[in-house]
């Protein structure tokens, strides 16, 4: 559950923050419980807390307590994520709230800043389309995730 929420938060963050004409490809490999990104990022879980270090040196920690996941970022912002039925509610200290609702095989992401996305998984490939015009493809092969983002 925590991995799903963290992946959704990561997907939303990546999708909603891509700049105009951005293009990026990152590969993630899981070795011994630690995920390494080709961009220099890492993620590992110790106990019930997941620690994420980004390639720019920023970091985040996520901890699930009961049905709520608490996320704290090194820039001082934080968020909570809570799944109720097929809907996940995310509240950010930056004042942005988002919902992720699943209908059939499609997830719909709507944020209070007016942006939205759709997420579809077909086989081992996830397709994300954002209202900002960006697209992201994530393909899982073995213990490696391949991502491509464009706008």
C-alpha positions as CSV (number, residue, x, y, z in Angstrom):
1,X,0.0,0.0,0.0
2,X,2.8,2.4,0.9
3,X,4.6,1.6,-2.3
4,X,1.5,2.3,-4.3
5,X,0.9,5.6,-2.6
6,X,4.5,6.7,-2.9
7,X,4.5,5.7,-6.6
8,X,1.3,7.7,-7.2
9,X,2.8,10.7,-5.4
10,X,6.0,10.4,-7.4
11,X,4.0,10.0,-10.6
12,X,1.9,13.0,-9.8
13,X,4.9,15.1,-8.8
14,X,6.8,14.2,-11.9
15,X,3.8,14.8,-14.2
16,X,2.8,18.1,-12.7
17,X,6.2,19.7,-12.4
18,X,7.7,19.0,-15.9
19,X,8.7,22.2,-17.6
20,X,7.7,23.2,-21.1
21,X,9.5,21.1,-23.8
22,X,11.1,18.9,-21.1
23,X,12.4,15.5,-22.1
24,X,13.9,13.0,-19.7
25,X,14.6,9.4,-19.4
26,X,15.5,7.7,-16.0
27,X,16.0,4.1,-15.2
28,X,15.3,2.7,-11.7
29,X,16.9,-0.6,-10.5
30,X,16.0,-2.3,-7.3
31,X,19.0,-4.2,-5.7
32,X,18.7,-5.6,-2.2
33,X,15.7,-3.5,-1.2
34,X,17.3,-0.2,-2.4
35,X,16.1,1.5,-5.5
36,X,18.8,3.3,-7.6
37,X,17.9,5.8,-10.2
38,X,20.1,6.4,-13.3
39,X,19.8,10.1,-12.4
40,X,21.6,9.5,-9.0
41,X,18.4,9.2,-6.9
42,X,17.9,6.5,-4.3
43,X,15.1,5.1,-2.2
44,X,15.2,2.6,0.6
45,X,12.8,1.5,3.4
46,X,14.0,1.0,6.9
47,X,11.4,-0.3,9.3
48,X,8.2,1.5,8.3
49,X,9.8,4.6,6.8
50,X,10.9,5.1,3.2
51,X,13.8,7.5,2.6
52,X,14.2,9.1,-0.8
53,X,17.3,11.1,-1.9
54,X,16.9,13.0,-5.2
55,X,19.7,13.6,-7.7
56,X,19.7,17.3,-6.8
57,X,20.5,16.5,-3.1
58,X,17.0,17.1,-1.8
59,X,15.3,14.3,0.2
60,X,12.0,13.1,1.5
61,X,10.8,10.6,4.0
62,X,7.4,8.8,4.0
63,X,5.9,6.9,6.9
64,X,2.7,5.0,7.0
65,X,0.8,5.0,10.3
66,X,-2.6,3.3,10.1
67,X,-4.3,4.3,6.9
68,X,-2.4,7.5,6.5
69,X,1.0,8.1,4.9
70,X,3.0,11.1,6.1
71,X,5.5,12.6,3.7
72,X,8.1,15.2,4.8
73,X,10.4,16.9,2.3
74,X,13.8,18.5,2.9
75,X,12.5,21.8,1.7
76,X,10.2,22.0,4.7
77,X,7.0,21.0,2.8
78,X,4.9,18.0,3.8
79,X,1.9,16.0,2.7
80,X,-0.5,13.4,3.9
81,X,-2.0,10.7,1.7
82,X,-5.0,8.6,2.7
83,X,-6.8,6.0,0.7
84,X,-10.6,5.6,1.2
85,X,-12.1,2.9,-1.0
86,X,-10.8,3.5,-4.6
87,X,-9.9,7.2,-3.9
88,X,-6.6,8.5,-2.5
89,X,-6.7,12.0,-1.0
90,X,-3.4,13.9,-0.9
91,X,-3.1,17.2,1.1
92,X,0.1,19.3,0.7
93,X,1.4,21.9,3.1
94,X,1.9,24.0,0.0
95,X,-1.9,24.3,-0.1
96,X,-2.5,21.9,-3.0
97,X,-4.9,19.0,-2.6
98,X,-5.2,16.2,-5.0
99,X,-7.4,13.1,-5.5
100,X,-6.6,9.9,-7.3
101,X,-9.8,8.0,-8.2
102,X,-9.8,4.6,-9.9
103,X,-12.6,3.8,-12.4
104,X,-12.1,0.5,-14.2
105,X,-8.4,0.3,-15.3
106,X,-8.0,4.1,-15.4
107,X,-6.9,6.4,-12.5
108,X,-7.9,10.0,-12.7
109,X,-5.8,12.6,-10.8
110,X,-7.3,16.0,-10.1
111,X,-5.5,18.8,-8.2
112,X,-6.8,22.0,-6.7
113,X,-4.3,24.0,-8.9
114,X,-6.4,23.0,-11.9
115,X,-4.2,20.3,-13.3
116,X,-5.3,16.8,-14.0
117,X,-3.9,13.5,-15.3
118,X,-5.0,10.1,-16.4
119,X,-3.0,7.0,-15.6
120,X,-3.5,3.7,-17.5
121,X,-1.6,0.5,-17.0
122,X,-1.5,-2.0,-19.9
123,X,0.6,-5.0,-19.1
124,X,3.9,-3.9,-17.6
125,X,3.6,-0.4,-19.1
126,X,2.0,2.7,-17.4
127,X,0.9,5.6,-19.5
128,X,0.4,9.1,-17.9
129,X,-1.2,12.0,-19.7
130,X,-1.4,15.4,-18.1
131,X,-3.6,18.4,-18.8
132,X,-0.4,20.4,-19.1
133,X,0.5,18.4,-22.3
134,X,3.2,16.2,-20.8
135,X,3.2,12.5,-21.2
136,X,5.1,9.9,-19.2
137,X,5.6,6.2,-19.9
138,X,6.9,3.8,-17.2
139,X,7.8,0.3,-18.2
140,X,8.7,-2.4,-15.7
141,X,11.1,-5.2,-16.9
142,X,12.2,-7.5,-14.1
143,X,13.5,-5.3,-11.2
144,X,14.1,-2.3,-13.5
145,X,11.7,0.6,-14.2
146,X,12.3,2.6,-17.4
147,X,10.7,6.1,-17.5
148,X,10.3,8.5,-20.4
149,X,8.8,12.0,-20.0
150,X,8.1,14.5,-22.7
151,X,6.0,17.6,-23.2
